Amino acid sequence: MKIINSHMHGAMDYAVVAFLFLSPTYFHLPETTATFTYVLGAIHLLLTILTNFRLGLFKLIPFRVHGLIELVVSLGLFGVAYWLGDIEGKLPQYFYSSFAIMLLLVWFLTDYKDTKSRGF
């Protein structure tokens, strides 16, 4: 069941960016994990502002491609979780495993065919 439209997804993307930028401080993430989290936040912000939906600023990336990128990233984050867990302990592993599950859940619930709320 696809219950998240493109407008809701865009708002959630900006919330995710804020979450990623605040997480290293709030969760006291170790140095490598914190750096990775800031970089991931910047990349997610770039993806969001370049996506062709109402909350995108430049509308260069089709929403379906945005979805494909998020799917690949969510799956890749499971590997990142275990890699960071090996080098910096359980906190990074739990953080990124949980984040990957959340991102994958959003992917499953988003209607990437939605074109009603692109705003043009």
Residue pairs with C-beta under 8 A, 6 or more apart in sequence:
1 109
2 109
2 110
2 111
2 114
3 109
3 111
4 12
4 106
4 109
4 110
4 111
5 110
5 111
5 114
5 116
5 117
6 53
6 54
6 63
6 110
6 111
6 112
6 114
6 115
6 116
6 117
6 118
7 53
7 54
7 55
7 117
9 53
9 106
9 110
10 48
10 51
10 53
10 54
10 55
10 56
11 55
12 106
13 44
13 47
13 48
13 51
13 55
14 48
14 55
16 44
16 103
17 41
17 44
17 45
17 48
20 37
20 38
20 40
20 41
20 44
21 38
21 41
23 29
23 37
23 95
24 33
24 34
24 37
24 38
27 91
27 95
28 91
29 37
29 91
29 92
29 95
30 88
30 89
30 91
30 92
31 88
32 84
32 87
32 88
32 92
33 84
33 88
33 91
33 92
33 95
33 96
36 80
36 84
47 61
47 66
47 69
47 70
48 55
48 56
49 56
49 57
49 58
50 56
50 57
50 58
50 59
50 60
50 61
51 59
51 60
51 61
51 62
51 63
51 66
52 59
52 60
52 61
52 62
52 63
52 66
52 118
53 59
53 63
53 66
53 117
53 118
53 119
54 117
54 118
54 119
59 118
59 120
61 69
63 112
63 114
63 115
63 118
64 112
64 113
66 112
67 107
67 110
67 112
70 103
70 106
70 107
71 104
71 107
73 103
74 100
74 103
74 104
74 107
75 100
75 104
77 96
77 97
77 99
77 100
77 103
78 96
78 97
78 100
80 96
80 100
81 92
81 93
81 94
81 95
81 96
81 97
81 100
82 93
84 92
84 93
84 96
85 92
85 93
85 94
85 96
